[in-house]
Amino acid sequence: MLGAIKYALANLANPAGRDARQTFWYWVLAVVVLRFAASMALSAPLTLKIMATAMHAAQNGAAQDPAAMQAMTTQLILAELPKIVWGGVAIGLVSMALLAASLVRRLHDSGLSG
């Protein structure tokens, strides 16, 4: 598995040649795991911020008014939403770029043109 990942990393910008099925799918698995980790790293600060704000509000007695808590949470989410969206777009583009050359090599191995 590590050999397949090393091969894909060494040939990131090289669409020439061929990729075996196992090499390709190990690389796809590695990219999916990295994408999941990056998404979690992107969303964790927002989740922690919302939880900390809710806990602080609950300690100060704001938990008695659910509508106020919901409005505060919605405001926090809307404030952070552009960062989350653009981060998700960036993660998607990087994932596509990481998979592009390997997909072309896999198509060559299948007898198709890239």
Salt bridges, closest charged atoms under 4 A:
ASP19 OD1 - ARG105 NE 2.97
GLU80 OE2 - LYS49 NZ 3.10
GLU80 OE1 - LYS83 NZ 3.24
ASP109 OD1 - ARG18 NH1 3.86
ASP109 OD2 - ARG106 NH1 2.56
